[in-house]
């Protein structure tokens, strides 16, 4: 089973919330769920369930202009501090979910015979 954040297929925002999330949480390999499924198949795992749990999240997204300004201002100061970087990533994550740039998926695989 795999329960994690992924880059979503579509988006309703021009701001790069997914990119900000990746930078804040240091996730250079964050990918689409389809990539995880492809990798699993390559290693002889069959997909048994694929459920988008994003609609069930309790989002605490800030208004877009406020969140974007916080990220832009904070980036000018020190994002080398892990706590600051993590907080900025969390802020972007919430807005990424809100705008469909990120999704929270539940994937179940079974080893093929």
VOGU-3710 file (C-alpha; in Angstrom, 3 decimals, decimal comma):
1> xxxxxxxxxx> 0,000/0,000/0,000  1,095/3,520/-0,731  -0,618/6,562/0,730  1,057/9,792/-0,285  1,046/13,162/-1,998  1,424/13,251/-5,759  1,425/15,894/-8,456  -2,091/16,020/-9,885  -2,898/15,798/-13,577  -4,682/19,173/-13,821
11> xxxxxxxxxx> -4,785/22,524/-12,075  -6,978/25,553/-11,566  -4,134/27,946/-10,722  -1,335/29,660/-12,580  0,797/29,894/-9,411  3,202/26,969/-9,013  2,010/25,645/-5,636  3,365/22,165/-6,383  6,814/23,610/-7,120  6,777/25,607/-3,886
21> xxxxxxxxxx> 5,755/22,466/-1,995  8,618/20,492/-3,568  11,135/23,223/-2,689  9,883/23,670/0,867  9,842/19,975/1,711  12,907/19,107/-0,437  10,991/16,660/-2,645  12,832/16,653/-5,974  11,267/13,331/-6,998  7,611/14,186/-6,315
31> xxxxxxxxxx> 5,761/12,765/-9,305  2,337/11,887/-10,711  0,613/8,772/-9,337  0,832/7,338/-12,848  4,636/7,291/-12,477  4,412/5,293/-9,225  2,038/2,864/-10,939  4,417/2,523/-13,887  7,377/1,823/-11,584  5,377/-0,754/-9,634
41> xxxxxxxxxx> 4,397/-2,548/-12,850  8,036/-2,574/-13,915  8,798/-4,478/-10,696  5,966/-6,999/-11,202  3,361/-5,349/-8,968  -0,236/-5,098/-10,162  -2,401/-2,141/-9,228  -5,412/-3,300/-7,170  -6,786/0,030/-5,909  -6,285/3,680/-6,789
51> xxxxxxxxxx> -8,353/6,133/-4,787  -8,076/9,919/-4,632  -8,487/10,930/-0,985  -7,935/14,642/-1,607  -11,650/15,519/-1,268  -11,574/14,101/2,274  -8,750/16,370/3,488  -9,490/19,217/5,862  -7,658/21,968/4,070  -6,367/25,054/5,789
61> xxxxxxxxxx> -5,423/26,950/2,646  -4,749/30,657/2,924  -6,139/33,119/0,391  -3,983/32,863/-2,725  -2,588/36,401/-2,685  -1,673/36,152/1,011  -0,017/32,740/0,631  1,936/33,768/-2,487  3,152/36,976/-0,807  4,257/35,088/2,306
71> xxxxxxxxxx> 6,227/32,645/0,143  7,822/35,432/-1,909  8,799/37,487/1,148  10,057/34,518/3,171  12,194/33,292/0,259  14,120/36,589/0,416  15,148/35,806/3,954  16,418/32,495/5,249  14,820/29,361/3,894  17,945/27,420/4,865
81> xxxxxxxxxx> 16,414/26,898/8,289  14,589/23,553/8,159  11,618/24,808/10,182  11,051/27,814/7,904  11,408/25,705/4,762  8,977/23,115/6,132  6,389/25,743/7,078  6,583/27,326/3,626  6,219/23,883/2,044  3,153/23,188/4,179
91> xxxxxxxxxx> 1,580/26,487/3,164  2,148/25,658/-0,509  0,897/22,092/-0,007  -2,481/23,265/1,278  -2,924/25,660/-1,637  -1,697/22,978/-4,044  -4,474/20,677/-2,842  -6,993/23,516/-3,051  -6,105/24,252/-6,697  -5,756/20,677/-7,877
101> xxxxxxxxxx> -1,981/20,787/-8,406  -1,452/18,151/-5,722  -3,479/15,113/-4,759  -3,444/12,646/-1,881  -3,820/9,128/-3,241  -4,235/5,632/-1,837  -2,624/3,001/-4,049  -2,692/-0,732/-3,395  -0,425/-3,122/-5,258  -0,116/-6,886/-5,299
111> xxx> 2,954/-8,791/-6,336  2,329/-10,624/-9,622  2,917/-14,345/-9,925
//
